[in-house]
Amino acid sequence: MAYTRNEIKELEPMVKSGKKRFVRYQEGEELYSVGLHTFEQIAKEAGAIYKIRRLVLVNLDIFDEYLDTFRM
């Protein structure tokens, strides 16, 4: 039986306040305004992926540190 996932309407404020450290691919796509495939690739390159059975979570702390390496 498949369950529908509830959308988090205030995702960005939760992430900024530190209440939400892990996101799914779709949430990260919305948060960083990039495509789904691009977010997946960057998260894998950063080593920020956590797989729990069939669930994939991205650690935003690691993801942000990786993005900071590209700052000019």
Phi, psi and omega in degrees: 000127181270139178253142175274144182266136178282135177281143177265114185286326182251057184294312184299313178297326179293321180292316181295326181278351178089006180284336182233109183262333182244140177227161173274169182304315184295321179292320178294323177300315180290319185294319184260001178055048175231169178288160182299313182296320179296316179297318178300313181298314181296319180297321178292318178297324181285342184074031184259015185268134173235122179253124178235103187054249181258009182257134177243124178241150179244126177280115185288335177296313179292319180299314180294321177299319179295317179296326180296337179292343181263004181294140180251000000 
